[in-house]
Amino acid sequence: MWELAEQRFLYIGERPDDAGHAVQTLFVDDVDAIAAEVTGRGIDPAQRETYSNGVRKLTYRDPDGNEIGYGGAPGGP
């Protein structure tokens, strides 16, 4: 894991069984607003998580195995 700039990290992990697939997680100011926008386009998350510190993560997957996650506190900062 590398910190590229303040609060901006890059993590690279080897996943040979998933070679060719992208996995990304973006932390946003308001995860509820992102969820509403994506749901408004007819896409539901494949997975919803809430961590002990209140941070939530929504994970979306496409049929090819690519994944994008949005994380952050509900309702913004």
N, C-alpha and C positions, 0 to 999 in steps of 0.2 A: 504494500500500500504506500502510495506517495501523496503528500500534500502538495498540490500544484500551486495553490494560493490559499489565503485564509478561508477556511470552511469549504474548500474544494479539493476533493480527494479522488484519486484514481486507484482502483484495486483490480489487479489482474490475477485470475485463477485458472488453473488448468482443469478442463473438464473434457477429457478425450471422448467420452460417450456422447457429448453434445457439440462436437466440433462442427463449426459452420453456423452455429446459432448464436444470436446476440442476447445478452442479459444486461439490462441497464436498470438502475434505480436513481431516480431524481428526487431530491428533497425540495419541497415547495412550501411557501408561506401558509397556504390554506388548502389542505388536502380535501376538505369538503367541497370547495369550489371546483377543484379539478374533477372530483368524482361526479359532481353534477353536470359538468360539461361533457365528460365522456359518456355518462349514462344518457344524456340528451341526444347522443349520436347512436344510441341503441347498443352500446357495448357495456356488458357487465363484467366486473372483475372476476377472475378465476379464483382468487384467494384474497381474504381480508385478514389482517393481523393487527392486534393491539398489544404493544409492549408494556411492561410494568411501569415505565416512566410516562405513559400516556401517548407516546408516539404511535401513530397508525401507519400501516402500509397497505396499499392496494396493488395487487399484481394482475396484470393483463397478459394473456398469451394468445399468439396467433396459431393457425393450423400447422405452420412450419416449425413450431417449437421456439420461436423468438419470444422474449419476455421483456416487458417494461413495467417497472414498479414506481409508484409515487408514494413518498413518505412525508410525514410532517404531523404537526399538532392539529387537532380538529379546530376549526374556526380561526385559524391563523395565529400570528404571534401575539 
